[in-house]
Amino acid sequence: MQFVKQWTTRLSIWGEWIGVGGILIMVVVTCADVLGAKLFTTPVPGATEIISLVQVAVIAFAMAATQRHKGHISVEMFVTKMTPRIRSLSKALTSMLGLILFSLLIFEGVQLGNRYLEANEVTATVQIPFYPFAYAFSLALVPVAVMLLVDFIEVMKKAEN
């Protein structure tokens, strides 16, 4: 179990760096677009498309880091009032539901990538293919799903004791 945790931690750190790189790309493209439009009357072609696609990658790759840091929202007001057993059951249920949700998102993302690839779908202005972003979205969610599975297993082990 420790190996899996280390593996997902490494992947989530890589995801954070991909997210940082994506934010830098968004800043550079936005600045170039604004400066180009205001100073040279030549905006960056497809700037909105580029920023939109990179934004999807940034958000998807940041999810694993958020899961690793336990940064997702929980309603502390209700959770603290629960008995330890109910709290454990609640954590197990939310981990399992999250695992199901993220597994479906991974599957659907791959299917969407396959459809984009087969249809040769690209953005309207600069002809950027959509399929790499759909596949990247799915890949970015794998560590989140694994972390949720580990959380579920750990809660169930604690419940047995």
Secondary structure, DSSP 8 states (H G I E B T S, - for coil): -HHHHHHHHHHHHHHHHHHHHHHHHHHHHHHHHHHHHHHSS---TTHHHHHHHHHHHHHHHHHHHHHHTT-S---HHHHTTS-HHHHHHHHHHHHHHHHHHHHHHHHHHHHHHHHHHHHT-B-TTT--BSHHHHHHHHHHHHHHHHHHHHHHHHHHHHHH-
